[in-house]
Amino acid sequence: MLDLSSFIDSVKEQNINMDAVAVMRDGALLGLHRFSDTVAHNVFSVAKSHTATAIGFAIDEGKLKLTDKPADFFRDILPEGIDPKWERVTLHNLLTMTTGHGAAHLMVVDRKKLRAEGVDEWLTFAFTRPMPYEPGEKFSYGNLAPYVAGRMLEKAVGMTICDYLYEKMWKQMDIAKPQWDTDPMGHTFAASDLYLDITDMVKLGELYAAGGCYRGERLISEEWVKSVATKHIDSCVLNPAGYGIDEQMGYGYYFWLNHGATGSYRCYGREGQFIIILPEKNAVIATQAMNSNVQPILDAVWKHILPQI
């Protein structure tokens, strides 16, 4: 087993509110430490990486293309007078957070307000947000793009994202169908609010670290794995503390590139939910936390865990 003691000591010394850390290599558990009780944890925007994976399955099946446009998918319900730039937004733009929006939408406050007002069709809200930029021009992180992408996916495959991932991946990984929030119409909320124990959370990283195979069985194409891990756009700092060098290394398809380990990338949920994928080592490091300043968690991983793998 890998020695996590120095990582644990560093976390405690910095008063980082950690819940769990797990390390896998070649399909074997090298280390696991829980700072709190075993519970299904909200992994927040790690849900986005699961949505990207579901989209990859659909693209592999020929049910979606990166050039598909949400305006074409939802022509029958497009509100009148929407910004004509929507006609140029593609699935690629949705996956790279480059739709042309300049602010984060469908975050917690928006969703609470929509529910309170009895708004069932959240696409109406999405299609009427201001678009100050051209599609592809600027990275603007938020929940609108993955929500719209998730709705495209569900229409293309004829089931919810949660059901689709269970059929395509979770069942093969021996993961029970998890809790995942939905909108008022029952559509999986593609951007967030997925609940996983860390021992299940780390399995998505295994799939990507092994190039699309899970413990010897190919589930998703190597081409898609390369696509999500490719830098498509410059990213920016989201860390509330203002320091986030790993947030500035670029963005793929709902995956972030890393500063601390060459050739690596990660799933990233707020408060320190990370699945760090190390393809060169066929290894994964996962963390669960509730700590607003997330960069120190990554710094501790790079210093105390990475050298041991």
C-alpha positions as CSV (number, residue, x, y, z in Angstrom):
1,M,0.0,0.0,0.0
2,L,1.0,3.6,-0.7
3,D,1.9,5.7,2.3
4,L,-0.6,8.5,2.7
5,S,0.7,9.8,6.0
6,S,2.5,12.8,4.8
7,F,-0.5,13.9,2.7
8,I,-2.8,13.4,5.7
9,D,-0.5,15.4,7.9
10,S,-0.3,18.2,5.3
11,V,-4.1,18.4,5.1
12,K,-4.4,18.5,8.8
13,E,-1.7,21.2,9.2
14,Q,-3.5,23.4,6.7
15,N,-6.9,22.8,8.2
16,I,-8.2,21.5,4.9
17,N,-11.7,20.1,5.2
18,M,-11.1,16.7,3.5
19,D,-13.4,13.8,3.3
20,A,-11.5,11.1,1.5
21,V,-8.6,10.3,-0.8
22,A,-8.0,7.2,-3.0
23,V,-5.2,6.1,-5.3
24,M,-5.4,3.4,-8.0
25,R,-2.8,2.0,-10.3
26,D,-3.2,-0.7,-12.9
27,G,-6.7,-1.5,-11.5
28,A,-5.4,-2.0,-7.9
29,L,-6.1,0.2,-4.9
30,L,-2.8,1.6,-3.7
31,G,-4.2,3.8,-0.9
32,L,-7.5,4.9,0.7
33,H,-8.1,7.2,3.6
34,R,-11.3,8.5,4.9
35,F,-11.3,11.6,7.0
36,S,-15.1,11.3,7.7
37,D,-17.9,8.7,7.5
38,T,-18.4,6.6,4.3
39,V,-21.2,8.5,2.5
40,A,-22.2,9.2,-1.1
41,H,-20.7,12.6,-1.7
42,N,-21.9,15.3,-4.0
43,V,-19.1,15.5,-6.5
44,F,-20.5,18.7,-8.0
45,S,-19.0,19.4,-11.4
46,V,-17.3,16.0,-11.7
47,A,-20.8,15.3,-13.1
48,K,-19.7,17.3,-16.2
49,S,-17.0,14.8,-16.9
50,H,-19.5,12.0,-16.6
51,T,-21.7,13.9,-19.1
52,A,-18.7,14.2,-21.5
53,T,-18.2,10.5,-21.2
54,A,-21.9,9.8,-22.0
55,I,-21.5,12.1,-25.0
56,G,-18.4,10.2,-26.1
57,F,-20.4,6.9,-26.0
58,A,-23.1,8.5,-28.2
59,I,-20.5,9.8,-30.6
60,D,-18.9,6.4,-30.8
61,E,-22.4,5.0,-31.6
62,G,-23.0,7.6,-34.3
63,K,-25.9,9.1,-32.4
64,L,-24.2,12.5,-32.0
65,K,-21.6,14.6,-33.8
66,L,-19.5,17.5,-32.5
67,T,-20.9,19.7,-35.2
68,D,-24.5,19.1,-34.1
69,K,-26.3,22.3,-33.1
70,P,-28.7,22.7,-30.2
71,A,-30.8,25.1,-32.2
72,D,-31.4,22.3,-34.7
73,F,-32.2,19.8,-31.9
74,F,-34.7,22.0,-30.2
75,R,-36.1,24.1,-33.1
76,D,-39.7,23.3,-32.0
77,I,-39.3,25.0,-28.6
78,L,-36.9,27.8,-29.3
79,P,-38.2,31.0,-27.8
80,E,-38.9,33.9,-30.2
81,G,-36.3,36.6,-30.5
82,I,-33.3,34.6,-29.2
83,D,-29.8,35.7,-30.1
84,P,-29.0,34.6,-33.7
85,K,-25.6,33.5,-32.5
86,W,-27.4,30.3,-31.2
87,E,-27.5,29.2,-34.8
88,R,-23.7,28.9,-34.8
89,V,-23.3,27.2,-31.4
90,T,-22.2,23.5,-31.8
91,L,-21.8,20.6,-29.4
92,H,-18.1,21.3,-29.5
93,N,-18.8,24.8,-28.2
94,L,-21.0,23.4,-25.4
95,L,-18.2,20.9,-24.4
96,T,-15.6,23.7,-24.3
97,M,-17.7,26.3,-22.5
98,T,-17.4,28.6,-25.5
99,T,-21.0,29.2,-26.3
100,G,-20.7,33.0,-26.3
101,H,-22.0,33.6,-22.8
102,G,-20.1,35.9,-20.5
103,A,-21.5,34.8,-17.2
104,A,-22.3,31.6,-15.3
105,H,-25.9,30.5,-15.7
106,L,-28.0,27.7,-14.2
107,M,-26.0,27.8,-11.0
108,V,-27.7,27.1,-7.6
109,V,-29.3,30.5,-7.4
110,D,-30.8,30.3,-10.9
111,R,-32.1,26.8,-10.3
112,K,-33.7,27.7,-7.0
113,K,-35.4,30.7,-8.6
114,L,-36.7,28.6,-11.6
115,R,-38.1,26.0,-9.2
116,A,-39.7,28.7,-7.0
117,E,-41.3,30.3,-10.1
118,G,-42.6,26.9,-11.4
119,V,-40.6,27.0,-14.6
120,D,-40.4,23.4,-15.8
121,E,-38.6,23.9,-19.2
122,W,-35.1,25.1,-18.3
123,L,-34.1,25.3,-22.0
124,T,-36.2,28.4,-22.3
125,F,-34.1,30.0,-19.6
126,A,-30.8,28.8,-21.3
127,F,-31.7,30.0,-24.8
128,T,-32.6,33.5,-23.5
129,R,-29.4,34.4,-21.6
130,P,-27.3,37.2,-23.0
131,M,-24.5,36.2,-25.4
132,P,-21.9,39.0,-25.6
133,Y,-19.3,36.9,-27.4
134,E,-19.2,34.9,-30.6
135,P,-19.3,31.1,-30.2
136,G,-15.8,29.8,-29.8
137,E,-14.4,33.2,-28.8
138,K,-14.1,33.0,-25.0
139,F,-14.1,30.4,-22.2
140,S,-16.9,31.2,-19.8
141,Y,-17.4,28.5,-17.2
142,G,-20.9,27.6,-16.0
143,N,-23.8,25.1,-16.0
144,L,-25.7,26.3,-19.0
145,A,-23.5,24.6,-21.6
146,P,-23.5,21.2,-20.0
147,Y,-27.2,21.3,-19.3
148,V,-27.9,22.0,-23.0
149,A,-25.4,19.3,-24.1
150,G,-27.0,16.9,-21.7
151,R,-30.5,17.6,-23.1
152,M,-29.1,17.0,-26.7
153,L,-27.6,13.7,-25.5
154,E,-30.9,12.5,-23.9
155,K,-32.8,13.3,-27.1
156,A,-30.2,11.5,-29.2
157,V,-30.2,8.3,-27.1
158,G,-33.8,8.3,-25.9
159,M,-33.0,8.0,-22.2
160,T,-31.7,10.0,-19.3
161,I,-28.0,10.5,-18.9
162,C,-28.1,8.6,-15.6
163,D,-29.8,5.6,-17.3
164,Y,-27.5,5.7,-20.3
165,L,-24.3,5.8,-18.2
166,Y,-25.6,2.9,-16.2
167,E,-26.1,0.8,-19.3
168,K,-22.8,1.9,-21.0
169,M,-20.5,2.1,-18.0
170,W,-21.6,1.9,-14.4
171,K,-23.1,-1.6,-14.7
172,Q,-19.8,-2.9,-16.0
173,M,-17.9,-1.2,-13.2
174,D,-20.2,-2.7,-10.5
175,I,-21.5,0.7,-9.6
176,A,-25.2,0.9,-8.5
177,K,-27.1,3.6,-10.3
178,P,-26.3,6.7,-8.2
179,Q,-28.3,9.6,-7.1
180,W,-28.2,12.4,-9.6
181,D,-30.3,15.5,-9.5
182,T,-32.9,16.2,-12.2
183,D,-34.8,19.2,-13.5
184,P,-38.6,19.5,-13.0
185,M,-39.2,17.5,-16.2
186,G,-37.0,14.6,-15.0
187,H,-33.9,15.3,-17.2
188,T,-30.6,14.5,-15.5
189,F,-28.9,17.8,-14.4
190,A,-25.8,17.2,-16.5
191,A,-23.7,19.8,-14.8
192,S,-23.7,18.9,-11.2
193,D,-25.2,17.2,-8.1
194,L,-24.1,13.6,-8.8
195,Y,-23.5,11.6,-5.6
196,L,-20.7,9.0,-5.5
197,D,-18.6,7.3,-2.9
198,I,-14.9,7.8,-3.6
199,T,-14.3,4.1,-4.4
200,D,-16.9,4.4,-7.2
201,M,-15.8,8.0,-8.1
202,V,-12.2,6.8,-8.9
203,K,-13.4,4.3,-11.5
204,L,-14.1,7.0,-14.1
205,G,-10.5,7.9,-13.8
206,E,-9.4,4.3,-14.3
207,L,-11.3,4.2,-17.6
208,Y,-9.5,7.3,-18.9
209,A,-6.1,6.4,-17.5
210,A,-6.3,3.1,-19.5
211,G,-7.2,4.9,-22.7
212,G,-10.8,4.0,-22.7
213,C,-10.6,0.4,-21.3
214,Y,-11.8,-0.6,-17.9
215,R,-9.9,-3.5,-16.4
216,G,-9.1,-5.0,-19.8
217,E,-12.5,-4.3,-21.5
218,R,-12.8,-1.4,-24.0
219,L,-15.8,0.7,-23.2
220,I,-15.1,4.0,-25.0
221,S,-12.9,4.8,-28.0
222,E,-9.3,5.9,-27.6
223,E,-10.1,8.8,-29.9
224,W,-12.6,10.2,-27.5
225,V,-10.2,9.8,-24.6
226,K,-7.7,11.9,-26.5
227,S,-10.4,14.5,-27.4
228,V,-11.4,15.2,-23.8
229,A,-7.8,15.5,-22.7
230,T,-6.8,17.9,-25.5
231,K,-6.5,21.6,-24.7
232,H,-9.2,23.2,-26.8
233,I,-9.4,26.6,-25.1
234,D,-7.5,28.7,-22.5
235,S,-9.1,28.4,-19.1
236,C,-9.2,30.8,-16.1
237,V,-9.0,30.8,-12.3
238,L,-12.2,29.8,-10.5
239,N,-10.7,29.2,-7.1
240,P,-12.4,31.6,-4.6
241,A,-9.0,32.2,-3.0
242,G,-7.7,33.6,-6.2
243,Y,-4.7,31.3,-6.5
244,G,-5.2,28.4,-8.9
245,I,-2.3,27.6,-11.2
246,D,-3.8,24.3,-12.2
247,E,-7.0,26.1,-13.3
248,Q,-4.9,28.1,-15.9
249,M,-3.5,25.1,-17.8
250,G,-6.4,24.8,-20.3
251,Y,-9.7,23.0,-20.8
252,G,-10.7,20.0,-22.9
253,Y,-14.2,18.5,-23.0
254,Y,-15.4,19.0,-19.4
255,F,-11.9,18.0,-18.2
256,W,-9.1,20.3,-17.1
257,L,-5.4,20.0,-17.8
258,N,-2.9,19.9,-14.9
259,H,0.1,21.9,-14.0
260,G,1.5,19.5,-11.4
261,A,1.9,16.3,-13.5
262,T,3.0,16.3,-17.1
263,G,0.5,14.7,-19.5
264,S,-2.2,14.5,-16.8
265,Y,-5.7,16.0,-16.6
266,R,-8.6,15.9,-14.2
267,C,-12.3,16.1,-13.4
268,Y,-12.9,19.0,-11.2
269,G,-15.9,19.7,-8.9
270,R,-16.1,22.6,-6.5
271,E,-14.8,22.4,-3.0
272,G,-12.1,19.9,-3.9
273,Q,-13.7,17.0,-5.8
274,F,-11.0,15.8,-8.1
275,I,-10.3,12.8,-10.3
276,I,-6.7,13.2,-11.4
277,I,-5.9,11.0,-14.4
278,L,-2.2,10.0,-14.9
279,P,-2.1,8.1,-18.2
280,E,1.6,7.7,-18.3
281,K,1.3,5.7,-15.0
282,N,-2.1,4.1,-15.6
283,A,-3.0,5.7,-12.3
284,V,-5.7,7.8,-10.7
285,I,-5.8,10.0,-7.6
286,A,-9.3,11.0,-6.3
287,T,-10.2,13.4,-3.6
288,Q,-13.4,14.5,-1.9
289,A,-13.5,17.6,0.3
290,M,-15.6,20.6,1.3
291,N,-12.9,23.3,1.2
292,S,-13.4,26.5,-0.8
293,N,-9.7,27.0,-1.5
294,V,-9.0,24.0,-3.7
295,Q,-5.4,24.6,-5.0
296,P,-3.8,23.5,-1.7
297,I,-5.4,20.1,-2.1
298,L,-3.8,19.7,-5.5
299,D,-0.5,21.1,-4.2
300,A,-0.5,18.4,-1.5
301,V,-1.3,15.7,-4.1
302,W,1.6,16.8,-6.3
303,K,4.1,17.0,-3.3
304,H,3.1,14.0,-1.2
305,I,1.3,11.4,-3.4
306,L,2.5,11.8,-7.0
307,P,6.2,11.0,-6.2
308,Q,5.2,7.6,-4.8
309,I,3.3,6.4,-7.8
